[in-house]
Amino acid sequence: MRTAERNDVAIPAISPYPMLGEEELPTNRVEWTPDPRRALLLVHDMQNYFVSAFTQGASPMSDLVASISSLRETAGRLGVPVVYSAQPGGQTRTQRGLLQDFWGSGIGTEPGAQEIIPALAPGDDDIHLVKWRYSAFHRTRLRELMTETGRDQLIITGIYAHIGCLMTACDAFMSDTQAFLVADAVADFSADHHRMALTYAAERCAMVLTTRRLNELLTATTAGVR
């Protein structure tokens, strides 16, 4: 795998790979029903700095953006709150902690590097969380926001599937929050990393499903139809 130079530790430049199809998904241990009255949609770290590692206009990024856009539209229509997590640029060594050892200095101070990509720019009513570690719950107000809004289901989208997305799903499980990891609305360093994240989630801490199926279930629940 080739590498892209970013600060003192490289993030891999990600070669295109096809999104997993519905027939390729791991078997879920649980069968939860997503409910727009209980759910919150998380768009995880879709920042220019991280997205730039992917080949633009190719899968998985093209499919990922389309899937998240579809879920945002459904969320807006059904009253599901949308939360964006984003890491800050220009962090100090103390702020980075052990992330420095694995990933170097992270996002720099380049203009726009820490911004959400234009195709998924947050709306006026969307919520922004500054994120400091793998899990979107750690040192953020995500758990408090869910409590305040009466939400106990978390729909997880974004990058990277086997790092922050998976750790957030595990953290949700630890606090009895039902996590839905959307298979074609997350992406990763490779198809193998992507598949590993989905398999672990389906077997240990979350329900894995496609954007199409999630949209169907959210809409059916609103209509009172299963």
Secondary structure, DSSP 8 states (H G I E B T S, - for coil): --EE--TTS-EE-B-------GGGS---S------TTTEEEEEE--BHHHHTTB-TTSTTHHHHHHHHHHHHHHHHHHT--EEEEE--SS--HHHHTTHHHHHTT-S-S-TTTTSB-GGG---TT-EEEE--SSSTTTTSSHHHHHHHTT--EEEEEEE-IIIIIHHHHHHHHHTT-EEEEEEEEEE-SSHHHHHHHHHHHHHHT-EEE-HHHHHHHHHHHHHT--
